[in-house]
């Protein structure tokens, strides 16, 4: 695939996996492992993006 010619909708689904801000970091890790993703958006109850987690940051924080 030539990434220069792709749009976001070509490679990303309409409803990405996400996690709420009230969930534990270990739950985020479990979700990432289950779905084989290394980043996870954090969204509030209205679906508004409030942050993001990535596996490297969780590793540095010694969550995993």
Legacy VTK file of the C-alpha trace (Angstrom):
# vtk DataFile Version 3.0
C-alpha trace
ASCII
DATASET POLYDATA
POINTS 64 float
0.000 0.000 0.000
1.161 3.503 -0.791
0.399 5.480 2.368
0.691 8.761 0.469
-2.455 7.945 -1.510
-4.608 6.547 1.321
-7.121 8.409 3.425
-7.754 7.623 7.085
-11.033 5.924 6.156
-9.094 3.505 3.921
-7.275 1.980 6.889
-9.352 2.796 9.971
-12.800 1.623 10.937
-15.646 3.989 11.750
-15.825 2.828 15.366
-12.318 2.339 16.781
-11.844 0.496 20.034
-11.734 2.916 22.945
-11.795 2.985 26.722
-13.376 5.281 29.301
-11.338 7.525 31.604
-12.677 5.709 34.678
-11.247 2.324 33.636
-8.042 0.894 35.110
-4.802 0.930 33.133
-4.593 -2.852 33.419
-7.976 -3.066 31.664
-6.572 -0.967 28.827
-3.604 -3.335 28.524
-5.912 -6.348 28.435
-8.022 -4.715 25.717
-4.921 -3.822 23.678
-3.629 -7.372 23.902
-7.012 -8.893 23.080
-7.476 -6.750 19.982
-3.792 -6.644 19.016
-3.501 -2.843 19.061
-0.806 -0.690 20.631
-2.784 2.543 21.019
-6.165 3.162 22.569
-8.178 6.394 22.561
-9.730 7.445 25.866
-13.243 8.856 25.416
-15.819 10.211 27.842
-19.456 9.093 28.086
-20.390 11.406 25.185
-17.705 9.839 22.979
-15.459 12.911 23.142
-11.731 12.186 22.984
-10.109 13.080 26.313
-6.775 11.321 25.922
-4.885 8.412 24.475
-2.863 5.498 25.784
-0.132 3.610 24.085
1.586 0.399 25.059
5.009 2.067 25.358
3.715 4.620 27.888
2.053 1.885 29.935
5.283 -0.096 29.857
7.258 2.941 31.078
4.725 3.452 33.874
5.317 -0.203 34.844
1.673 -1.120 34.331
2.953 -4.016 32.224
LINES 1 65
64 0 1 2 3 4 5 6 7 8 9 10 11 12 13 14 15 16 17 18 19 20 21 22 23 24 25 26 27 28 29 30 31 32 33 34 35 36 37 38 39 40 41 42 43 44 45 46 47 48 49 50 51 52 53 54 55 56 57 58 59 60 61 62 63
